[in-house]
């Protein structure tokens, strides 16, 4: 399973760790994924991976999972 949000498609980003001496080493920034259960129209439940920022936005907009 990929490290990707099922709703927004947010995935890993790349960047640098920068030391005080300004030495740069490559780094991957992974999204903060949470596994949540959703109920589909036919009544079955399914687990999906959703970013924590997406859950926060959905809670703010009063969407329910």
N, C-alpha and C positions, 0 to 999 in steps of 0.2 A: 504494500500500500504506500502510495506516495505521501510525502509530507506537504499536503496541499489542502486548503479549506474547500469543502464541498460546495459552499454557497458563493463565496467571493472569488475563489481561485487564487487566494494569496498563498505564495510559496516561499521557498528559501531565497535569500538575497546574499550577495557576496560583498565583502568590503575588507578593510584592514584593521588589525590591532596596531595602534601606534604607541610606541613607548615614549618615555620622557626624552630619550635621545633621538626621537623621531625615526626609529627603526620600524619598518612596516612588515608585517607578516599577514598572509591571507587568512581570512576568517569567513565562515558561513553563519549568517543570521537566520535561525529557524523560526517560523511562526509559532505562536503559543497556541497549540491545538488542544482542543477538548473533545472527548467523545460524548455525544449526546444521542438520546433515543428520540426518534420522531415517529408519529403515528401517520400512516398513509391513509388515503381515501378509503381503501378497502378494509381498514381496521387493523392491518398488520403493522408491527413495529420494526423499525430498522435503525441500526446504529450508523451515524455519520460523524466525520471529523469536521469540527467547526472552529475557527479562530476565536480566541477569547474576546478580541475587539469586535468581532461580528456579533457574538452573543450579547455584548454590552449595548451595541447599537440596536439590536432587535428588542432588547428589554426596554430601551429608551423609547422606541417607536411602538411599544405594546404588541409586538408579535409574540406568538407562543409556539414552542416546539413540542 
